[in-house]
Amino acid sequence: LAGIIGNLTDRILQGFFLPAYQDQGFLTRLAQGYVVDFLDFKLPLYGKLFPQTGGHWPSFNVADSCICIAAFLLILSTFLSEKKSKKEQEAETKA
């Protein structure tokens, strides 16, 4: 539900924040919604190292990046908690 509301908000408000879409009507903006939460950076050094990219760092979606990082940390925490519990068990058996 939150994703649907966020998507509609992006589509409705993009004409106010993106000057290229201000001339279009409300229904047109709603029907032709574009992704607006991607980040695109132009880095001069990156353009010199990889001229075929035109200096643009690969675009990425902030929300998807956060989900992937959180999933990785969750998986990592399960392995770390198992090691800790094994150490505690060894300490208990020795005592």
Phi and psi in radians as a Rosetta constraint file:
Dihedral C 1 N 2 CA 2 C 2 CIRCULARHARMONIC -1.122 0.35
Dihedral N 2 CA 2 C 2 N 3 CIRCULARHARMONIC -0.627 0.35
Dihedral C 2 N 3 CA 3 C 3 CIRCULARHARMONIC -1.138 0.35
Dihedral N 3 CA 3 C 3 N 4 CIRCULARHARMONIC -0.687 0.35
Dihedral C 3 N 4 CA 4 C 4 CIRCULARHARMONIC -1.137 0.35
Dihedral N 4 CA 4 C 4 N 5 CIRCULARHARMONIC -0.790 0.35
Dihedral C 4 N 5 CA 5 C 5 CIRCULARHARMONIC -1.115 0.35
Dihedral N 5 CA 5 C 5 N 6 CIRCULARHARMONIC -0.728 0.35
Dihedral C 5 N 6 CA 6 C 6 CIRCULARHARMONIC -1.114 0.35
Dihedral N 6 CA 6 C 6 N 7 CIRCULARHARMONIC -0.697 0.35
Dihedral C 6 N 7 CA 7 C 7 CIRCULARHARMONIC -1.135 0.35
Dihedral N 7 CA 7 C 7 N 8 CIRCULARHARMONIC -0.777 0.35
Dihedral C 7 N 8 CA 8 C 8 CIRCULARHARMONIC -1.118 0.35
Dihedral N 8 CA 8 C 8 N 9 CIRCULARHARMONIC -0.693 0.35
Dihedral C 8 N 9 CA 9 C 9 CIRCULARHARMONIC -1.079 0.35
Dihedral N 9 CA 9 C 9 N 10 CIRCULARHARMONIC -0.760 0.35
Dihedral C 9 N 10 CA 10 C 10 CIRCULARHARMONIC -1.047 0.35
Dihedral N 10 CA 10 C 10 N 11 CIRCULARHARMONIC -0.778 0.35
Dihedral C 10 N 11 CA 11 C 11 CIRCULARHARMONIC -1.173 0.35
Dihedral N 11 CA 11 C 11 N 12 CIRCULARHARMONIC -0.685 0.35
Dihedral C 11 N 12 CA 12 C 12 CIRCULARHARMONIC -1.274 0.35
Dihedral N 12 CA 12 C 12 N 13 CIRCULARHARMONIC -0.747 0.35
Dihedral C 12 N 13 CA 13 C 13 CIRCULARHARMONIC -1.563 0.35
Dihedral N 13 CA 13 C 13 N 14 CIRCULARHARMONIC -0.134 0.35
Dihedral C 13 N 14 CA 14 C 14 CIRCULARHARMONIC -1.123 0.35
Dihedral N 14 CA 14 C 14 N 15 CIRCULARHARMONIC -0.481 0.35
Dihedral C 14 N 15 CA 15 C 15 CIRCULARHARMONIC -1.176 0.35
Dihedral N 15 CA 15 C 15 N 16 CIRCULARHARMONIC -0.438 0.35
Dihedral C 15 N 16 CA 16 C 16 CIRCULARHARMONIC -1.434 0.35
Dihedral N 16 CA 16 C 16 N 17 CIRCULARHARMONIC -0.511 0.35
Dihedral C 16 N 17 CA 17 C 17 CIRCULARHARMONIC -1.756 0.35
Dihedral N 17 CA 17 C 17 N 18 CIRCULARHARMONIC -0.429 0.35
Dihedral C 17 N 18 CA 18 C 18 CIRCULARHARMONIC -1.921 0.35
Dihedral N 18 CA 18 C 18 N 19 CIRCULARHARMONIC 1.904 0.35
Dihedral C 18 N 19 CA 19 C 19 CIRCULARHARMONIC -1.027 0.35
Dihedral N 19 CA 19 C 19 N 20 CIRCULARHARMONIC -0.487 0.35
Dihedral C 19 N 20 CA 20 C 20 CIRCULARHARMONIC -1.143 0.35
Dihedral N 20 CA 20 C 20 N 21 CIRCULARHARMONIC -0.369 0.35
Dihedral C 20 N 21 CA 21 C 21 CIRCULARHARMONIC -1.893 0.35
Dihedral N 21 CA 21 C 21 N 22 CIRCULARHARMONIC 0.142 0.35
Dihedral C 21 N 22 CA 22 C 22 CIRCULARHARMONIC -1.195 0.35
Dihedral N 22 CA 22 C 22 N 23 CIRCULARHARMONIC -0.510 0.35
Dihedral C 22 N 23 CA 23 C 23 CIRCULARHARMONIC -1.343 0.35
Dihedral N 23 CA 23 C 23 N 24 CIRCULARHARMONIC -0.303 0.35
Dihedral C 23 N 24 CA 24 C 24 CIRCULARHARMONIC -1.403 0.35
Dihedral N 24 CA 24 C 24 N 25 CIRCULARHARMONIC 2.637 0.35
Dihedral C 24 N 25 CA 25 C 25 CIRCULARHARMONIC -1.289 0.35
Dihedral N 25 CA 25 C 25 N 26 CIRCULARHARMONIC 2.941 0.35
Dihedral C 25 N 26 CA 26 C 26 CIRCULARHARMONIC -1.060 0.35
Dihedral N 26 CA 26 C 26 N 27 CIRCULARHARMONIC -0.825 0.35
Dihedral C 26 N 27 CA 27 C 27 CIRCULARHARMONIC -1.174 0.35
Dihedral N 27 CA 27 C 27 N 28 CIRCULARHARMONIC -0.593 0.35
Dihedral C 27 N 28 CA 28 C 28 CIRCULARHARMONIC -1.147 0.35
Dihedral N 28 CA 28 C 28 N 29 CIRCULARHARMONIC -0.770 0.35
Dihedral C 28 N 29 CA 29 C 29 CIRCULARHARMONIC -1.107 0.35
Dihedral N 29 CA 29 C 29 N 30 CIRCULARHARMONIC -0.656 0.35
Dihedral C 29 N 30 CA 30 C 30 CIRCULARHARMONIC -1.201 0.35
Dihedral N 30 CA 30 C 30 N 31 CIRCULARHARMONIC -0.696 0.35
Dihedral C 30 N 31 CA 31 C 31 CIRCULARHARMONIC -1.341 0.35
Dihedral N 31 CA 31 C 31 N 32 CIRCULARHARMONIC -0.569 0.35
Dihedral C 31 N 32 CA 32 C 32 CIRCULARHARMONIC -1.926 0.35
Dihedral N 32 CA 32 C 32 N 33 CIRCULARHARMONIC 0.761 0.35
Dihedral C 32 N 33 CA 33 C 33 CIRCULARHARMONIC -1.034 0.35
Dihedral N 33 CA 33 C 33 N 34 CIRCULARHARMONIC 2.442 0.35
Dihedral C 33 N 34 CA 34 C 34 CIRCULARHARMONIC -2.008 0.35
Dihedral N 34 CA 34 C 34 N 35 CIRCULARHARMONIC 2.727 0.35
Dihedral C 34 N 35 CA 35 C 35 CIRCULARHARMONIC -1.235 0.35
Dihedral N 35 CA 35 C 35 N 36 CIRCULARHARMONIC 2.225 0.35
Dihedral C 35 N 36 CA 36 C 36 CIRCULARHARMONIC -2.111 0.35
Dihedral N 36 CA 36 C 36 N 37 CIRCULARHARMONIC 0.036 0.35
Dihedral C 36 N 37 CA 37 C 37 CIRCULARHARMONIC -1.843 0.35
Dihedral N 37 CA 37 C 37 N 38 CIRCULARHARMONIC 0.407 0.35
Dihedral C 37 N 38 CA 38 C 38 CIRCULARHARMONIC -1.611 0.35
Dihedral N 38 CA 38 C 38 N 39 CIRCULARHARMONIC 2.490 0.35
Dihedral C 38 N 39 CA 39 C 39 CIRCULARHARMONIC -1.819 0.35
Dihedral N 39 CA 39 C 39 N 40 CIRCULARHARMONIC 2.359 0.35
Dihedral C 39 N 40 CA 40 C 40 CIRCULARHARMONIC -2.314 0.35
Dihedral N 40 CA 40 C 40 N 41 CIRCULARHARMONIC 2.111 0.35
Dihedral C 40 N 41 CA 41 C 41 CIRCULARHARMONIC -1.989 0.35
Dihedral N 41 CA 41 C 41 N 42 CIRCULARHARMONIC 2.468 0.35
Dihedral C 41 N 42 CA 42 C 42 CIRCULARHARMONIC -1.921 0.35
Dihedral N 42 CA 42 C 42 N 43 CIRCULARHARMONIC 1.952 0.35
Dihedral C 42 N 43 CA 43 C 43 CIRCULARHARMONIC -1.942 0.35
Dihedral N 43 CA 43 C 43 N 44 CIRCULARHARMONIC 2.143 0.35
Dihedral C 43 N 44 CA 44 C 44 CIRCULARHARMONIC -1.056 0.35
Dihedral N 44 CA 44 C 44 N 45 CIRCULARHARMONIC -0.756 0.35
Dihedral C 44 N 45 CA 45 C 45 CIRCULARHARMONIC -1.146 0.35
Dihedral N 45 CA 45 C 45 N 46 CIRCULARHARMONIC -0.670 0.35
Dihedral C 45 N 46 CA 46 C 46 CIRCULARHARMONIC -1.109 0.35
Dihedral N 46 CA 46 C 46 N 47 CIRCULARHARMONIC -0.634 0.35
Dihedral C 46 N 47 CA 47 C 47 CIRCULARHARMONIC -1.164 0.35
Dihedral N 47 CA 47 C 47 N 48 CIRCULARHARMONIC -0.556 0.35
Dihedral C 47 N 48 CA 48 C 48 CIRCULARHARMONIC -1.298 0.35
Dihedral N 48 CA 48 C 48 N 49 CIRCULARHARMONIC -0.644 0.35
Dihedral C 48 N 49 CA 49 C 49 CIRCULARHARMONIC -1.296 0.35
Dihedral N 49 CA 49 C 49 N 50 CIRCULARHARMONIC -0.664 0.35
Dihedral C 49 N 50 CA 50 C 50 CIRCULARHARMONIC -2.259 0.35
Dihedral N 50 CA 50 C 50 N 51 CIRCULARHARMONIC 1.390 0.35
Dihedral C 50 N 51 CA 51 C 51 CIRCULARHARMONIC -1.102 0.35
Dihedral N 51 CA 51 C 51 N 52 CIRCULARHARMONIC -0.428 0.35
Dihedral C 51 N 52 CA 52 C 52 CIRCULARHARMONIC -1.172 0.35
Dihedral N 52 CA 52 C 52 N 53 CIRCULARHARMONIC -0.311 0.35
Dihedral C 52 N 53 CA 53 C 53 CIRCULARHARMONIC -1.498 0.35
Dihedral N 53 CA 53 C 53 N 54 CIRCULARHARMONIC -0.218 0.35
Dihedral C 53 N 54 CA 54 C 54 CIRCULARHARMONIC 1.279 0.35
Dihedral N 54 CA 54 C 54 N 55 CIRCULARHARMONIC 0.278 0.35
Dihedral C 54 N 55 CA 55 C 55 CIRCULARHARMONIC 1.517 0.35
Dihedral N 55 CA 55 C 55 N 56 CIRCULARHARMONIC 0.005 0.35
Dihedral C 55 N 56 CA 56 C 56 CIRCULARHARMONIC -1.542 0.35
Dihedral N 56 CA 56 C 56 N 57 CIRCULARHARMONIC 2.151 0.35
Dihedral C 56 N 57 CA 57 C 57 CIRCULARHARMONIC -1.192 0.35
Dihedral N 57 CA 57 C 57 N 58 CIRCULARHARMONIC 2.528 0.35
Dihedral C 57 N 58 CA 58 C 58 CIRCULARHARMONIC -0.956 0.35
Dihedral N 58 CA 58 C 58 N 59 CIRCULARHARMONIC 2.350 0.35
Dihedral C 58 N 59 CA 59 C 59 CIRCULARHARMONIC -1.211 0.35
Dihedral N 59 CA 59 C 59 N 60 CIRCULARHARMONIC 2.584 0.35
Dihedral C 59 N 60 CA 60 C 60 CIRCULARHARMONIC -2.558 0.35
Dihedral N 60 CA 60 C 60 N 61 CIRCULARHARMONIC 2.724 0.35
Dihedral C 60 N 61 CA 61 C 61 CIRCULARHARMONIC -1.676 0.35
Dihedral N 61 CA 61 C 61 N 62 CIRCULARHARMONIC 2.196 0.35
Dihedral C 61 N 62 CA 62 C 62 CIRCULARHARMONIC -1.118 0.35
Dihedral N 62 CA 62 C 62 N 63 CIRCULARHARMONIC -0.798 0.35
Dihedral C 62 N 63 CA 63 C 63 CIRCULARHARMONIC -1.108 0.35
Dihedral N 63 CA 63 C 63 N 64 CIRCULARHARMONIC -0.774 0.35
Dihedral C 63 N 64 CA 64 C 64 CIRCULARHARMONIC -1.140 0.35
Dihedral N 64 CA 64 C 64 N 65 CIRCULARHARMONIC -0.627 0.35
Dihedral C 64 N 65 CA 65 C 65 CIRCULARHARMONIC -1.107 0.35
Dihedral N 65 CA 65 C 65 N 66 CIRCULARHARMONIC -0.743 0.35
Dihedral C 65 N 66 CA 66 C 66 CIRCULARHARMONIC -1.122 0.35
Dihedral N 66 CA 66 C 66 N 67 CIRCULARHARMONIC -0.681 0.35
Dihedral C 66 N 67 CA 67 C 67 CIRCULARHARMONIC -1.121 0.35
Dihedral N 67 CA 67 C 67 N 68 CIRCULARHARMONIC -0.765 0.35
Dihedral C 67 N 68 CA 68 C 68 CIRCULARHARMONIC -1.137 0.35
Dihedral N 68 CA 68 C 68 N 69 CIRCULARHARMONIC -0.728 0.35
Dihedral C 68 N 69 CA 69 C 69 CIRCULARHARMONIC -1.133 0.35
Dihedral N 69 CA 69 C 69 N 70 CIRCULARHARMONIC -0.744 0.35
Dihedral C 69 N 70 CA 70 C 70 CIRCULARHARMONIC -1.118 0.35
Dihedral N 70 CA 70 C 70 N 71 CIRCULARHARMONIC -0.708 0.35
Dihedral C 70 N 71 CA 71 C 71 CIRCULARHARMONIC -1.114 0.35
Dihedral N 71 CA 71 C 71 N 72 CIRCULARHARMONIC -0.734 0.35
Dihedral C 71 N 72 CA 72 C 72 CIRCULARHARMONIC -1.081 0.35
Dihedral N 72 CA 72 C 72 N 73 CIRCULARHARMONIC -0.784 0.35
Dihedral C 72 N 73 CA 73 C 73 CIRCULARHARMONIC -1.147 0.35
Dihedral N 73 CA 73 C 73 N 74 CIRCULARHARMONIC -0.614 0.35
Dihedral C 73 N 74 CA 74 C 74 CIRCULARHARMONIC -1.134 0.35
Dihedral N 74 CA 74 C 74 N 75 CIRCULARHARMONIC -0.785 0.35
Dihedral C 74 N 75 CA 75 C 75 CIRCULARHARMONIC -1.115 0.35
Dihedral N 75 CA 75 C 75 N 76 CIRCULARHARMONIC -0.752 0.35
Dihedral C 75 N 76 CA 76 C 76 CIRCULARHARMONIC -1.079 0.35
Dihedral N 76 CA 76 C 76 N 77 CIRCULARHARMONIC -0.708 0.35
Dihedral C 76 N 77 CA 77 C 77 CIRCULARHARMONIC -1.163 0.35
Dihedral N 77 CA 77 C 77 N 78 CIRCULARHARMONIC -0.528 0.35
Dihedral C 77 N 78 CA 78 C 78 CIRCULARHARMONIC -1.187 0.35
Dihedral N 78 CA 78 C 78 N 79 CIRCULARHARMONIC -0.653 0.35
Dihedral C 78 N 79 CA 79 C 79 CIRCULARHARMONIC -1.237 0.35
Dihedral N 79 CA 79 C 79 N 80 CIRCULARHARMONIC -0.668 0.35
Dihedral C 79 N 80 CA 80 C 80 CIRCULARHARMONIC -1.204 0.35
Dihedral N 80 CA 80 C 80 N 81 CIRCULARHARMONIC -0.642 0.35
Dihedral C 80 N 81 CA 81 C 81 CIRCULARHARMONIC -1.217 0.35
Dihedral N 81 CA 81 C 81 N 82 CIRCULARHARMONIC -0.559 0.35
Dihedral C 81 N 82 CA 82 C 82 CIRCULARHARMONIC -1.158 0.35
Dihedral N 82 CA 82 C 82 N 83 CIRCULARHARMONIC -0.728 0.35
Dihedral C 82 N 83 CA 83 C 83 CIRCULARHARMONIC -1.109 0.35
Dihedral N 83 CA 83 C 83 N 84 CIRCULARHARMONIC -0.697 0.35
Dihedral C 83 N 84 CA 84 C 84 CIRCULARHARMONIC -1.139 0.35
Dihedral N 84 CA 84 C 84 N 85 CIRCULARHARMONIC -0.729 0.35
Dihedral C 84 N 85 CA 85 C 85 CIRCULARHARMONIC -1.178 0.35
Dihedral N 85 CA 85 C 85 N 86 CIRCULARHARMONIC -0.597 0.35
Dihedral C 85 N 86 CA 86 C 86 CIRCULARHARMONIC -1.143 0.35
Dihedral N 86 CA 86 C 86 N 87 CIRCULARHARMONIC -0.709 0.35
Dihedral C 86 N 87 CA 87 C 87 CIRCULARHARMONIC -1.119 0.35
Dihedral N 87 CA 87 C 87 N 88 CIRCULARHARMONIC -0.696 0.35
Dihedral C 87 N 88 CA 88 C 88 CIRCULARHARMONIC -1.137 0.35
Dihedral N 88 CA 88 C 88 N 89 CIRCULARHARMONIC -0.676 0.35
Dihedral C 88 N 89 CA 89 C 89 CIRCULARHARMONIC -1.145 0.35
Dihedral N 89 CA 89 C 89 N 90 CIRCULARHARMONIC -0.703 0.35
Dihedral C 89 N 90 CA 90 C 90 CIRCULARHARMONIC -1.130 0.35
Dihedral N 90 CA 90 C 90 N 91 CIRCULARHARMONIC -0.696 0.35
Dihedral C 90 N 91 CA 91 C 91 CIRCULARHARMONIC -1.141 0.35
Dihedral N 91 CA 91 C 91 N 92 CIRCULARHARMONIC -0.645 0.35
Dihedral C 91 N 92 CA 92 C 92 CIRCULARHARMONIC -1.216 0.35
Dihedral N 92 CA 92 C 92 N 93 CIRCULARHARMONIC -0.657 0.35
Dihedral C 92 N 93 CA 93 C 93 CIRCULARHARMONIC -1.249 0.35
Dihedral N 93 CA 93 C 93 N 94 CIRCULARHARMONIC -0.558 0.35
Dihedral C 93 N 94 CA 94 C 94 CIRCULARHARMONIC -1.287 0.35
Dihedral N 94 CA 94 C 94 N 95 CIRCULARHARMONIC -0.535 0.35
